Structures are given as structure tokens and as C-alpha cells.
Amino acid sequence: MSLSPQLITLGQYLAGEFDNQEQAMAEPVWYVHLRLWQRPINLFSEDSITLFAEQANTVNLDKPYRQRIMRLRQESEFLQVQYYMPKDPNALRGAGSNPALLNQLTSEQLDLLPGCILSVTQETLAPNLYRFTASAPPASICSFTYLGNRIQVSLGFEATETKFLSYDKGIDSETGKATWGATVGPYRYTKIH
């Protein structure tokens, strides 16, 4: 199956190394200075583009966290992102800055996160320049178990050729309120590689 030009462009916009230094310097009370890696991996390549994502506080680049797998697919005329989680996050720790760790990754080493799917819309900004916006369908709940705890998150992003805005945040399942992440607005990353 061939991949659509829109899917390929989305994959190109999302792949890379990102930094929110400008935002962290302007609003240090609200935003930590982070490095985000989104590395292409050779999984589900028959119908998808798949990325490994990991981030770290720039003060502790050797202690990355929040690993996830993003599978970008075309569903009829719509783009979609399905999230997965590594079964053994420690085995992949640091793969953002050392992508060779991803060479042996298989789909059997991932847990599908069934409620963690985003629908993607595309807006043309100029000839061959786009903005992709990904959001969860109404009433969907993205949750999973991590270290024995049930975690609920709200996912979403915007991507252009040079920018990535993350709306991801943790949600208190009892109150529905955001507890971490993009609680006062998106994390605004600039692509640096």
C-alpha cells in the first residue's frame, strides 16, 4: 500500500528533535525547558509511518521520560494517530538521543492504547506548507496503567514544518482537571534537527 502525500508530510513535520527554550525563558514559572525527540521507526510500515517519542528536561538530558509510539495512518480520506506504549520503557530509555536502540524494536514489545487515538485535520498555509491539528474525538478517554497506577491523559498537537505544539496533559480521573503538562496552554517546540 502506498502512503498518501499528506501522511508523508505529517510524518516529516513530526520527525526530528525539538526544543521549547524560547517559551521556557519567557515563562519559566509555567514551562520547563524540554527537549523532545520524535524518531521514525520501522514498524507497521505496510500502511503507516511510526515514530518513537521521548522527552527530557534539558537540566537532566540523561534522564528522559514519557516514551510513546505514534502510528500515523490514513483511514479512507482521514489521517489518524494511534498511540502505543513500550512494555519495557527502561529498555528504550535514551533512544531519543540514541536511535540505534530502536533498531530491534518489534510490535510485540508494544501495548496498544485503544482509547488513545487522534483525528488529524490539515490546513494549507501556503503552497506546499501545512498545519496539521490532531485532537481526540469527543467523549473519548485515553488511559493506561503505568507502574501499577491508572493514568488518564488528554492528547493533542499542532505541527508545521518548523513548529510542534503539544497539548498533552495528565487528567485527574475523579475531578477531570489537568494535573501536569500543558495546563495553561501548549508546550511550543521549535524543530532544531
Number of C-alpha atoms within 10 A of each C-alpha: 7 8 14 15 9 15 19 14 17 22 23 15 21 26 20 20 20 22 25 23 19 13 18 18 12 10 12 12 8 14 21 19 19 23 25 26 28 26 23 21 20 17 16 14 15 10 16 23 23 24 23 24 22 23 23 22 16 17 11 10 14 12 12 22 18 12 22 19 25 25 23 25 24 17 10 6 7 13 20 22 23 18 23 22 20 20 14 11 16 11 12 20 18 23 21 25 19 12 16 12 14 18 10 9 16 13 12 9 14 17 16 17 16 13 15 22 24 22 17 22 14 17 11 10 10 8 6 8 11 18 19 21 17 22 18 20 12 6 6 12 17 20 18 19 11 11 6 7 8 10 15 19 21 19 20 20 20 21 21 22 18 14 19 24 19 19 20 19 21 20 20 14 14 6 7 11 12 18 12 13 20 20 17 12 14 18 23 22 24 21 20 13 10
